[in-house]
Amino acid sequence: MAFTLNGERRRLRIDPRVTLLDALRERLRVTGPKKGCDRGQCGACTVHQDGRPVLACLTLAATVRGKEITTVEGLARGDELHPVQEAFIDRDGFQCGFCTPGQIMSAAALVDSGRPAGDDEIREYMSGNLCRCGAYPNIVDAIRRARKQSTGSGGGSRSSSAAGAVDGARR
């Protein structure tokens, strides 16, 4: 099967039962998406499939044939970090860092969608991403900052590929 991973065309020969998470981590050595619960409950494995957040542990790798997969490693544009990545650093949106890639991928989909979101909406949207360290206030602050940074006013879109992601295939 062939698909695009972080802008690069990749080909794999895999068993149809292999999850996208296992294919990414074990076959392609992409370590950003984490194997937390392996049941779709923690969000640590969140990646974008054609601009929409999906749980890689619940997605069969064979179903991404011909699709565009983006992991936290592919979110930046060259040396320019995505506004969410910058905001997580600036606002200390992580502690141990285990959940951070999944948190960033979900937050990037929200920010890129351009959908207006107050703190309550941000918390609701991010509810599928667990942080065992309890960095939630900093995560919400980082998302709020990224929204402002990406548009200069707190709304709008950095990437049209993620537009509509919030209303699409969440969990």
C-alpha positions as CSV (number, residue, x, y, z in Angstrom):
1,M,0.0,0.0,0.0
2,A,1.1,3.6,-0.6
3,F,0.3,6.8,1.2
4,T,1.8,10.2,2.0
5,L,3.5,10.6,5.4
6,N,4.5,14.1,6.3
7,G,4.7,15.1,2.7
8,E,6.7,12.1,1.5
9,R,5.2,9.2,-0.5
10,R,5.7,6.0,1.4
11,R,5.0,2.3,0.5
12,L,4.5,-0.5,2.9
13,R,3.7,-4.2,2.6
14,I,1.7,-4.9,5.8
15,D,-0.8,-7.4,7.2
16,P,-4.3,-5.9,6.9
17,R,-4.7,-6.2,10.7
18,V,-1.9,-3.8,11.5
19,T,-2.9,-0.5,13.0
20,L,-1.7,2.8,11.6
21,L,0.0,3.4,15.0
22,D,2.0,0.2,14.8
23,A,2.9,0.8,11.2
24,L,4.1,4.3,11.9
25,R,6.1,3.4,15.0
26,E,7.4,-0.1,14.2
27,R,7.8,-0.1,10.5
28,L,8.5,3.6,9.7
29,R,10.2,4.5,13.0
30,V,8.0,7.6,13.4
31,T,7.9,8.0,17.2
32,G,5.7,11.1,17.7
33,P,2.4,9.3,18.0
34,K,2.5,7.4,21.3
35,K,1.0,4.1,22.3
36,G,-0.8,5.1,25.5
37,C,-3.9,3.0,26.0
38,D,-4.1,1.3,22.6
39,R,-7.9,1.6,22.9
40,G,-8.7,5.0,21.6
41,Q,-9.3,6.5,25.0
42,C,-6.2,8.7,25.7
43,G,-5.5,10.5,22.4
44,A,-1.7,10.1,22.6
45,C,-1.7,8.6,19.1
46,T,-3.6,11.4,17.4
47,V,-2.5,12.1,13.8
48,H,-4.1,13.9,10.9
49,Q,-5.6,12.0,8.0
50,D,-6.3,14.3,5.1
51,G,-6.3,17.2,7.7
52,R,-8.6,15.6,10.1
53,P,-7.6,14.2,13.6
54,V,-7.8,10.5,13.9
55,L,-6.7,8.0,16.5
56,A,-3.9,6.0,14.9
57,C,-4.4,3.1,17.4
58,L,-7.9,2.5,16.1
59,T,-7.2,3.1,12.4
60,L,-6.1,0.1,10.3
61,A,-3.1,1.0,8.2
62,A,-4.6,-0.4,5.1
63,T,-7.4,2.2,5.3
64,V,-5.0,5.1,4.7
65,R,-4.0,3.9,1.2
66,G,-3.7,7.0,-1.0
67,K,-4.3,9.4,2.0
68,E,-2.2,12.1,3.5
69,I,-1.0,11.3,7.1
70,T,0.6,14.0,9.2
71,T,2.2,13.4,12.5
72,V,3.7,15.9,14.9
73,E,7.0,15.5,13.1
74,G,5.4,16.9,9.9
75,L,3.4,19.7,11.4
76,A,6.1,22.4,11.1
77,R,6.9,24.0,7.8
78,G,10.7,23.6,7.5
79,D,12.1,25.4,10.5
80,E,8.9,27.3,11.2
81,L,6.9,25.7,13.9
82,H,3.2,25.5,13.7
83,P,1.6,28.1,16.0
84,V,0.4,25.4,18.3
85,Q,3.9,24.0,18.7
86,E,5.2,27.4,19.5
87,A,2.4,28.1,21.9
88,F,3.0,24.8,23.8
89,I,6.6,25.8,24.3
90,D,5.8,29.4,25.2
91,R,2.9,28.5,27.6
92,D,4.5,25.3,29.0
93,G,1.7,23.2,27.7
94,F,3.4,20.0,28.7
95,Q,5.1,18.4,31.6
96,C,6.3,14.8,31.0
97,G,5.6,15.2,27.3
98,F,4.1,11.8,26.7
99,C,0.7,13.1,25.6
100,T,2.1,16.3,24.0
101,P,2.2,15.0,20.3
102,G,-1.4,13.9,20.5
103,Q,-2.4,17.1,22.3
104,I,-0.7,19.2,19.7
105,M,-2.2,17.4,16.7
106,S,-5.8,17.8,18.1
107,A,-5.1,21.4,19.0
108,A,-3.7,22.1,15.5
109,A,-6.9,20.7,13.9
110,L,-8.9,23.1,16.1
111,V,-6.7,26.1,15.4
112,D,-6.4,25.4,11.6
113,S,-10.2,25.0,11.3
114,G,-10.7,28.6,12.0
115,R,-13.8,27.8,14.1
116,P,-14.3,30.3,16.9
117,A,-13.8,28.6,20.3
118,G,-13.8,29.9,23.8
119,D,-12.2,28.1,26.7
120,D,-15.2,25.9,27.3
121,E,-15.3,24.8,23.6
122,I,-11.5,24.2,23.6
123,R,-11.9,22.0,26.7
124,E,-14.7,20.1,25.1
125,Y,-12.8,19.6,21.9
126,M,-9.7,18.5,23.7
127,S,-11.6,16.1,26.0
128,G,-10.4,13.1,24.0
129,N,-6.8,13.9,24.9
130,L,-5.7,12.9,28.4
131,C,-2.8,14.5,30.3
132,R,-1.9,12.5,33.3
133,C,0.3,15.3,34.6
134,G,-2.7,17.7,34.7
135,A,-1.3,20.5,32.4
136,Y,-4.8,21.3,31.2
137,P,-4.8,25.0,32.1
138,N,-1.5,25.5,30.2
139,I,-2.8,23.5,27.3
140,V,-5.9,25.7,27.0
141,D,-3.8,28.8,27.3
142,A,-1.5,27.5,24.6
143,I,-4.4,26.8,22.2
144,R,-5.9,30.3,23.0
145,R,-2.5,31.8,22.2
146,A,-2.0,29.8,19.0
147,R,-5.4,30.9,17.7
148,K,-4.4,34.5,18.2
149,Q,-0.9,33.9,16.7
150,S,-2.2,32.1,13.6
151,T,-4.5,34.9,12.6
152,G,-3.5,37.9,14.6
153,S,-7.0,38.0,16.2
154,G,-8.0,34.6,17.4
155,G,-9.9,33.1,14.5
156,G,-9.3,32.2,10.9
157,S,-7.3,29.4,9.3
158,R,-3.6,28.6,8.8
159,S,-4.4,25.6,6.6
160,S,-7.3,25.0,4.4
161,S,-6.7,21.2,4.6
162,A,-7.9,21.2,8.2
163,A,-10.9,23.4,7.7
164,G,-13.9,21.5,8.9
165,A,-11.8,19.1,10.9
166,V,-13.6,20.1,14.1
167,D,-17.0,19.0,12.8
168,G,-15.6,16.0,11.1
169,A,-14.2,12.7,12.2
170,R,-13.3,13.4,15.8
171,R,-13.5,10.5,18.2
